[in-house]
Amino acid sequence: MHFSNLKGNFRKPAGSQTLKWLLGWHDEKRPKSPATGVAIPYVANDGRALRRSVSDTLTWIGQASFLIQLGGKNLLIDPVLSRSLGFIKRNSPPGLDWPAMPKIDVVFITHNHRDHMDAPTLKRIGPAPVYVVPKGLGKWFLHNGFPRVVEMGWWQEESIEGLDVTFVPAEHWSRRSLTDINTSWWGGYVIARNGLRIYHCGDTGWFDGFSQIAQRFPDIHAAMMPTGAYAPRWFMRAQHIDPEEAVKAFKIIGARQFVGMHWGTFKLSDEPLDEPMHVLPEIWEKEELERSRLETGTLGKIVRLDTLA
């Protein structure tokens, strides 16, 4: 079975387009920027405050990885703590490293790309948590020794460890080997507990699904929005929104707090690794939004969610 986006189109970039981008055979060129050694805002977090916490919190680990504490449960979304993805080295340290990690109850995977689904990290987490994965990915987890798997399709709703979970669409694609293009789905998650609702966007290009998510979930407290890996636009537009589109999507969704992600960790595109943290405040000011509602992304920083309720 193969999966597609809302409009029925497959968005996997053609090999010729990828080659054109990698070789620089296009007009939308940028000066080369470093892949490592770029300073990203960081707060040392040894995990003690998280282990003592009775509050609902959110902590950015890097890329699309977050630790969420909600209703007394510890959740990981797209955990990647490895120091590299093959030949792509990690630029910034994880906001939470292994000694700081509390006992994990549920792991959420948005799709199977390696900067979101990292096998070494998952194997170190182990089989104890419930693993919530897109439709088509369950067999990978069962085969690799993770027996507690919940496989979800778009708009499917489940009660998992006392959480109300909905898997929502995104505009993207999936692939993990040469033969499995779009054989599993991709998306984001809306997770709620006791009236507090959060949204993790996953990876996505611009699409009508933002409006559909807003209609179904009119009261989202925090939205984790991707703001990196967007240049050049002719190549990345179909699969990754840029900071301006991320803010536009946030306004459509109507969430109370913007939390930036998917930047500063791995060099996957042409823009400088730290560009999102500089351009987001400018876009925010232009849109006349309250500055307190913007969290561009600080590794290791504990964001209190219960203050947003």
Backbone hydrogen bonds in HBPLUS format (Angstrom, degrees):
<---DONOR---> <-ACCEPTOR-->    atom                        ^
c    i                          cat <-CA-CA->   ^        H-A-AA   ^      H-
h    n   atom  resd res      DA  || num        DHA   H-A  angle D-A-AA Bond
n    s   type  num  typ     dist DA aas  dist angle  dist       angle   num
A0003-PHE N   A0182-ASN O   2.73 MM 179  5.36 157.3  1.78 155.2 163.3     1
A0005-ASN N   A0009-ASN O   3.24 MM   4  5.54 168.8  2.25 138.0 141.4     2
A0008-GLY N   A0005-ASN O   2.85 MM   3  5.12 160.1  1.89 116.2 120.7     3
A0017-GLN N   A0014-ALA O   3.05 MM   3  5.25 123.4  2.38 101.0 115.0     4
A0018-THR N   A0014-ALA O   3.06 MM   4  6.44 159.4  2.11 154.6 160.4     5
A0019-LEU N   A0015-GLY O   2.98 MM   4  6.18 161.3  2.01 149.0 153.7     6
A0020-LYS N   A0016-SER O   2.97 MM   4  6.09 155.9  2.03 140.3 147.2     7
A0021-TRP N   A0017-GLN O   2.95 MM   4  6.22 153.5  2.02 148.9 155.4     8
A0022-LEU N   A0018-THR O   2.89 MM   4  6.13 171.7  1.90 156.8 158.7     9
A0023-LEU N   A0019-LEU O   2.94 MM   4  5.97 156.3  2.00 151.1 156.6    10
A0025-TRP N   A0020-LYS O   2.90 MM   5  5.00 143.9  2.03 152.6 157.7    11
A0024-GLY N   A0021-TRP O   3.10 MM   3  5.13 151.3  2.19 101.3 110.2    12
A0299-LEU N   A0041-PRO O   2.93 MM 258  6.18 147.6  2.04 150.4 140.6    13
A0043-VAL N   A0299-LEU O   2.74 MM 256  6.01 160.0  1.78 166.6 172.2    14
A0051-ARG N   A0047-GLY O   2.98 MM   4  6.24 153.8  2.05 153.6 160.6    15
A0052-ARG N   A0048-ARG O   3.10 MM   4  6.33 139.9  2.26 143.3 153.6    16
A0053-SER N   A0049-ALA O   3.02 MM   4  5.89 120.3  2.39 133.4 147.8    17
A0053-SER N   A0050-LEU O   3.26 MM   3  4.98 141.2  2.42  91.3 102.2    18
A0305-LEU N   A0056-ASP O   2.73 MM 249  5.21 157.3  1.78 139.2 143.8    19
A0057-THR N   A0069-GLN O   2.92 MM  12  4.96 135.7  2.12 123.8 137.6    20
A0069-GLN N   A0057-THR O   2.91 MM  12  4.96 168.3  1.92 135.9 139.2    21
A0058-LEU N   A0303-VAL O   2.91 MM 245  5.07 135.6  2.11 137.2 150.4    22
A0303-VAL N   A0058-LEU O   2.82 MM 245  5.07 176.2  1.82 157.6 158.5    23
A0059-THR N   A0067-LEU O   2.90 MM   8  5.20 149.5  1.99 152.5 160.3    24
A0067-LEU N   A0059-THR O   2.98 MM   8  5.20 159.5  2.03 148.8 155.0    25
A0300-GLY N   A0060-TRP O   3.03 MM 240  5.78 173.1  2.04 163.2 163.6    26
A0061-ILE N   A0065-SER O   2.90 MM   4  5.21 168.4  1.92 140.4 141.7    27
A0095-GLY N   A0061-ILE O   2.80 MM  34  4.07 162.8  1.83 114.4 120.5    28
A0065-SER N   A0062-GLY O   2.78 MM   3  5.34 158.8  1.83 146.8 148.0    29
A0262-HIS N   A0063-GLN O   2.78 MM 199  4.04 170.6  1.79 119.4 116.4    30
A0066-PHE N   A0077-ILE O   3.18 MM  11  5.28 146.8  2.30 135.7 144.5    31
A0077-ILE N   A0066-PHE O   2.97 MM  11  5.28 156.6  2.03 148.7 154.9    32
A0068-ILE N   A0075-LEU O   2.80 MM   7  4.93 163.9  1.83 142.4 147.9    33
A0075-LEU N   A0068-ILE O   2.74 MM   7  4.93 167.7  1.75 158.7 161.7    34
A0070-LEU N   A0073-LYS O   2.97 MM   3  5.32 154.6  2.04 148.3 154.4    35
A0073-LYS N   A0070-LEU O   3.04 MM   3  5.32 163.4  2.07 113.0 118.3    36
A0105-ASP N   A0074-ASN O   2.85 MM  31  5.38 162.3  1.88 146.8 152.9    37
A0106-VAL N   A0074-ASN O   3.35 MM  32  6.76 159.2  2.40 148.9 152.9    38
A0076-LEU N   A0106-VAL O   2.94 MM  30  6.43 155.0  2.00 153.6 161.8    39
A0108-PHE N   A0076-LEU O   2.73 MM  32  6.15 162.5  1.76 161.4 167.7    40
A0078-ASP N   A0108-PHE O   2.80 MM  30  6.10 167.1  1.82 165.5 168.6    41
A0090-ARG N   A0083-ARG O   2.92 MM   7  5.24 158.7  1.97 144.1 137.0    42
A0085-LEU N   A0088-ILE O   2.71 MM   3  5.02 162.3  1.74 150.5 155.7    43
A0088-ILE N   A0085-LEU O   3.15 MM   3  5.02 167.3  2.16 119.3 118.4    44
A0091-ASN N   A0265-THR O   2.72 MM 174  5.09 173.6  1.73 161.0 161.5    45
A0100-ALA N   A0097-ASP O   2.95 MM   3  5.55 140.7  2.10 120.2 131.3    46
A0101-MET N   A0098-TRP O   3.09 MM   3  5.26 161.2  2.13 112.3 118.3    47
A0130-VAL N   A0105-ASP O   3.01 MM  25  6.43 160.3  2.05 148.0 146.9    48
A0107-VAL N   A0130-VAL O   2.80 MM  23  6.17 161.8  1.83 164.6 169.3    49
A0132-VAL N   A0107-VAL O   2.77 MM  25  6.11 168.1  1.78 167.6 171.8    50
A0109-ILE N   A0132-VAL O   2.94 MM  23  6.27 155.6  2.00 171.4 176.8    51
A0187-GLY N   A0110-THR O   3.17 MM  77  5.40 129.3  2.44 130.5 143.4    52
A0116-HIS N   A0113-HIS O   2.87 MM   3  5.53 155.3  1.93 124.5 129.1    53
A0117-MET N   A0113-HIS O   2.83 MM   4  5.88 146.3  1.95 149.8 159.6    54
A0122-LEU N   A0118-ASP O   3.01 MM   4  6.26 166.5  2.03 160.0 164.3    55
A0123-LYS N   A0119-ALA O   2.90 MM   4  6.05 163.5  1.93 160.0 163.9    56
A0124-ARG N   A0120-PRO O   3.12 MM   4  6.27 143.9  2.25 138.3 147.4    57
A0124-ARG N   A0121-THR O   3.16 MM   3  5.20 123.3  2.50  94.7 109.0    58
A0125-ILE N   A0121-THR O   3.01 MM   4  6.33 149.2  2.10 149.1 157.8    59
A0126-GLY N   A0122-LEU O   3.02 MM   4  6.34 155.9  2.08 148.7 154.9    60
A0131-TYR N   A0148-ARG O   2.78 MM  17  6.12 168.8  1.79 165.7 169.4    61
A0150-VAL N   A0131-TYR O   2.84 MM  19  6.16 162.0  1.88 156.3 158.1    62
A0133-VAL N   A0150-VAL O   2.93 MM  17  6.29 160.7  1.97 155.9 162.0    63
A0152-MET N   A0133-VAL O   2.86 MM  19  6.21 155.1  1.92 157.7 166.1    64
A0137-LEU N   A0134-PRO O   3.06 MM   3  5.83 160.6  2.10 145.8 147.3    65
A0135-LYS N   A0152-MET O   2.74 MM  17  5.04 128.1  2.00 150.9 140.0    66
A0185-TRP N   A0135-LYS O   2.89 MM  50  5.57 158.5  1.93 161.0 168.3    67
A0140-TRP N   A0137-LEU O   3.07 MM   3  5.53 129.8  2.33 110.4 122.7    68
A0142-LEU N   A0138-GLY O   2.97 MM   4  6.26 165.6  1.99 159.8 164.0    69
A0143-HIS N   A0139-LYS O   2.93 MM   4  5.91 160.3  1.97 143.6 149.4    70
A0144-ASN N   A0140-TRP O   3.05 MM   4  6.17 137.1  2.24 139.1 150.1    71
A0146-PHE N   A0141-PHE O   2.89 MM   5  5.18 153.8  1.96 150.9 149.7    72
A0145-GLY N   A0142-LEU O   3.31 MM   3  5.43 163.3  2.34 109.0 109.4    73
A0156-GLN N   A0153-GLY O   3.04 MM   3  5.45 157.8  2.09 132.6 134.8    74
A0155-TRP N   A0167-PHE O   2.57 MM  12  5.38 146.1  1.68 165.2 174.9    75
A0167-PHE N   A0156-GLN O   3.20 MM  11  5.78 153.0  2.27 155.1 161.6    76
A0158-GLU N   A0165-VAL O   2.85 MM   7  5.27 157.6  1.90 152.6 160.0    77
A0165-VAL N   A0158-GLU O   2.85 MM   7  5.27 176.6  1.85 170.6 170.0    78
A0160-ILE N   A0163-LEU O   2.87 MM   3  5.10 153.5  1.94 145.5 150.9    79
A0163-LEU N   A0160-ILE O   2.87 MM   3  5.10 157.4  1.92 112.2 119.9    80
A0164-ASP N   A0192-ALA O   2.93 MM  28  5.04 171.9  1.93 153.0 154.0    81
A0192-ALA N   A0164-ASP O   2.89 MM  28  5.04 152.8  1.97 141.2 149.9    82
A0166-THR N   A0190-VAL O   2.92 MM  24  5.20 152.8  2.00 151.0 158.6    83
A0190-VAL N   A0166-THR O   2.92 MM  24  5.20 162.3  1.96 153.4 159.2    84
A0168-VAL N   A0188-GLY O   2.83 MM  20  5.13 160.8  1.86 135.0 141.0    85
A0188-GLY N   A0168-VAL O   2.86 MM  20  5.13 159.7  1.90 142.6 148.6    86
A0205-GLY N   A0171-GLU O   2.78 MM  34  5.07 143.4  1.91 131.7 143.1    87
A0182-ASN N   A0174-SER O   2.77 MM   8  4.73 168.7  1.79 133.6 137.7    88
A0183-THR N   A0180-ASP O   3.29 MM   3  5.37 157.6  2.34 126.5 119.9    89
A0189-TYR N   A0200-HIS O   2.92 MM  11  5.28 145.9  2.04 143.0 153.3    90
A0200-HIS N   A0189-TYR O   2.87 MM  11  5.28 161.9  1.90 155.4 161.1    91
A0191-ILE N   A0198-ILE O   2.93 MM   7  5.40 154.4  1.99 147.6 155.9    92
A0198-ILE N   A0191-ILE O   2.90 MM   7  5.40 164.0  1.92 153.8 158.2    93
A0193-ARG N   A0196-LEU O   2.96 MM   3  5.41 149.9  2.05 145.6 155.1    94
A0196-LEU N   A0193-ARG O   3.03 MM   3  5.41 167.8  2.04 120.1 123.2    95
A0221-HIS N   A0197-ARG O   2.76 MM  24  5.52 153.3  1.83 148.8 157.0    96
A0199-TYR N   A0222-ALA O   2.92 MM  23  6.34 153.8  1.99 159.9 166.1    97
A0224-MET N   A0199-TYR O   2.76 MM  25  6.13 167.0  1.78 169.4 173.2    98
A0201-CYS N   A0224-MET O   3.14 MM  23  6.06 171.8  2.15 161.7 162.7    99
A0241-ILE N   A0204-THR O   2.79 MM  37  6.27 120.6  2.15 168.5 150.9   100
A0211-SER N   A0208-ASP O   3.09 MM   3  5.77 130.2  2.35 117.2 126.8   101
A0213-ILE N   A0209-GLY O   2.85 MM   4  6.06 157.9  1.90 155.6 160.6   102
A0214-ALA N   A0210-PHE O   3.01 MM   4  6.23 156.7  2.06 144.1 150.7   103
A0215-GLN N   A0211-SER O   2.98 MM   4  6.23 150.3  2.07 145.5 153.1   104
A0216-ARG N   A0212-GLN O   3.13 MM   4  6.36 153.7  2.20 145.5 151.6   105
A0217-PHE N   A0213-ILE O   2.87 MM   4  5.93 146.3  1.98 149.3 159.1   106
A0256-ARG N   A0220-ILE O   3.12 MM  36  6.69 139.1  2.29 141.1 152.6   107
A0257-GLN N   A0221-HIS O   2.95 MM  36  6.13 130.3  2.21 132.9 147.8   108
A0223-ALA N   A0257-GLN O   2.91 MM  34  6.22 164.5  1.93 167.9 169.9   109
A0259-VAL N   A0223-ALA O   2.92 MM  36  5.94 154.0  1.99 162.1 155.0   110
A0225-MET N   A0259-VAL O   2.84 MM  34  6.07 147.2  1.95 148.7 159.7   111
A0261-MET N   A0225-MET O   3.02 MM  36  5.88 130.0  2.28 151.8 147.0   112
A0227-THR N   A0261-MET O   2.93 MM  34  6.02 156.7  1.99 161.8 158.6   113
A0270-ASP N   A0231-ALA O   2.92 MM  39  5.09 177.7  1.92 133.4 133.6   114
A0235-PHE N   A0232-PRO O   3.15 MM   3  5.69 141.2  2.31 110.7 120.4   115
A0236-MET N   A0232-PRO O   2.90 MM   4  6.01 170.1  1.91 159.8 163.1   116
A0237-ARG N   A0233-ARG O   2.92 MM   4  4.94 153.5  1.99 134.4 137.2   117
A0239-GLN N   A0236-MET O   2.96 MM   3  5.56 150.7  2.05 119.7 128.5   118
A0240-HIS N   A0236-MET O   2.79 MM   4  5.59 154.3  1.86 171.3 173.3   119
A0246-ALA N   A0242-ASP O   2.85 MM   4  6.06 151.5  1.93 156.8 166.5   120
A0247-VAL N   A0243-PRO O   3.05 MM   4  6.31 154.5  2.12 149.1 153.7   121
A0248-LYS N   A0244-GLU O   3.05 MM   4  6.30 157.1  2.11 143.7 150.6   122
A0249-ALA N   A0245-GLU O   2.79 MM   4  6.00 158.4  1.84 150.4 155.8   123
A0250-PHE N   A0246-ALA O   2.93 MM   4  6.11 153.4  2.00 141.2 148.9   124
A0251-LYS N   A0247-VAL O   2.99 MM   4  6.27 152.8  2.07 148.2 154.4   125
A0252-ILE N   A0248-LYS O   3.11 MM   4  6.44 152.5  2.19 144.6 151.9   126
A0253-ILE N   A0249-ALA O   2.89 MM   4  6.15 161.7  1.92 154.7 159.7   127
A0254-GLY N   A0250-PHE O   2.92 MM   4  6.09 143.9  2.05 142.2 152.2   128
A0258-PHE N   A0293-ARG O   2.82 MM  35  6.01 177.4  1.82 171.5 171.5   129
A0295-GLU N   A0258-PHE O   2.84 MM  37  5.80 142.1  1.98 144.6 157.1   130
A0260-GLY N   A0295-GLU O   2.76 MM  35  6.18 164.4  1.78 164.8 169.4   131
A0275-GLU N   A0272-PRO O   3.09 MM   3  5.28 166.8  2.11 113.1 117.2   132
A0278-HIS N   A0275-GLU O   2.99 MM   3  5.37 144.4  2.12 112.6 123.2   133
A0279-VAL N   A0275-GLU O   3.05 MM   4  6.29 160.0  2.09 162.4 168.8   134
A0280-LEU N   A0276-PRO O   2.96 MM   4  5.72 160.6  2.00 150.7 154.7   135
A0283-ILE N   A0279-VAL O   3.00 MM   4  6.29 159.9  2.05 158.2 163.7   136
A0284-TRP N   A0280-LEU O   2.83 MM   4  6.01 161.4  1.87 157.3 163.3   137
A0285-GLU N   A0281-PRO O   2.94 MM   4  6.09 158.3  1.98 144.9 149.6   138
A0286-LYS N   A0282-GLU O   3.03 MM   4  6.22 156.9  2.08 143.9 150.5   139
A0287-GLU N   A0283-ILE O   2.97 MM   4  6.23 145.0  2.10 146.6 155.8   140
A0289-LEU N   A0284-TRP O   3.25 MM   5  5.73 174.3  2.26 154.2 156.0   141
A0288-GLU N   A0285-GLU O   3.01 MM   3  4.91 154.9  2.07 101.2 109.0   142
A0293-ARG N   A0290-GLU O   3.01 MM   3  5.66 161.0  2.04 119.1 125.1   143
A0294-LEU N   A0291-ARG O   3.13 MM   3  5.58 168.7  2.14 118.7 120.9   144
A0301-LYS N   A0298-THR O   3.21 MM   3  5.62 164.4  2.24 126.5 130.4   145
A0308-LEU N   A0305-LEU O   2.90 MM   3  5.41 157.6  1.95 114.9 122.4   146
